[in-house]
Amino acid sequence: MKINPVRGTHDLFGKEINKFNNIILEVKDTARKFGFDEIITPIFEKSDLFKKPLGEQSDVVLKEMYTFTDRNEEELTLRPEYTTPMIRAAISNGLLNNLPAKFFGTGQMFRRERPQKGRYRQFNQINFENFGSDDSFADVEIINLASQLLKKILPKKNISLNINTLGNRENLQDYKKILSKYFKDNQNSLSSESVSKIDSNPLRILDSKNIQDKEIVLKCPKLIELISKTDLNSYEEIKVYLKDLDITIFEDLNLVRGLDYYCHTVFEFKSNEIGSQDTLLGGGRYNGLINKLGGKDIPGIGWAAGIERLMLLMNDSPATSEDIHLAIQDQTLKKNAIKIHDYLIKNNLSVYWNYKYNIKKSLSLASEKKAKFILIIGEEENIENNYILKNLYNGEQKVVKFEEILDYIK
Ligand code: AMP
């Protein structure tokens, strides 16, 4: 019986797992420098954690969540995003006493989207969240963190940062009404998919990829016209500080992001090298959300990046080769070989044994696997407690005693 993987899922191995692990190392190092602590939350949560906060009309809630009823009739969902679970975890564990509270996490997310390059049904995200500060320093810090991390993971890649402000929650509500009216007036020129969103989710029409829609969107009323002077000043301040840090920004007045909880600063880092799924990282402010989920009335800001999308842009990491390949002449030497194998590993070396009692085969395997040394345990040498150690980089070969092996290698 052959069972195929579930559509939209993939296994990570070989070169890909090297890239994945290197990303995680950079994430942890960046988190340490910026003072963010790690949280790992469960992969499934109660569905209510996502439904209202993300927006009942958002694509994620409407059609992408993996939701099921547990045996006790409780409705559970495989997490489609990490911000709400992180907030839930911070509230459940009383982690919001000292503010700002800064957390990060990495892990699998699940969305039933149409699979394509850079878009999967199970994928991995990196998340950084800052709970409790409204200071523009927090906005600048978290965007700077994203920018520094991306530069570490993808040096030399051309990644652009788009930024916008959504104003406060009322501004956004008013804007939705204005947009609905504008799109209704122009519905004859819109795609049928966009027409279906006019009442329920007009913001989503703003990032339609349809050419016809794009023309209408270009001339639509802009949210910025509704935002108060104080909020605009604070947004201007953020832009100035980012420029001071040499972070190049593009202002995109139509950038609204897909989930309902965003307000004020929103941003996306994009690449033009990976096709239509070009957003590597996206985030923004979600003031009001922590309170809505049963926590204190404190602001928050954060972002998420897709690990698989970063991997699409990464060069192969250098493969790690083994230090020593063992070549054992025949079964009678097995007892001795097992001891040497154990001794070398306990001395921190990586050792490979191919289970073939055949020196010739071992030699060719060792060079195929780019081992640094081959240690030959041969019958003749064994009588004198000798071994043949060959450096596969320069071809040098030596006869050594057991106690000399480590010295020679190091
Ligand atoms: P979002 O929560 O939609 O803002 O997504 C944040 C980031 O996660 C995106 O910028 C992508 O890099 C990544 N992402 C979102 N959905 C998927 C998916 N279905 N497959 C792979 N990566 C994704």
Residues whose N, C-alpha, C, O or C-beta is under 5 A from the ligand:
A	BS01	AMP	E81 R111 E113 G118 R119 Y120 F123 T279 L280 L281 G282 A304 A305 G306 R309
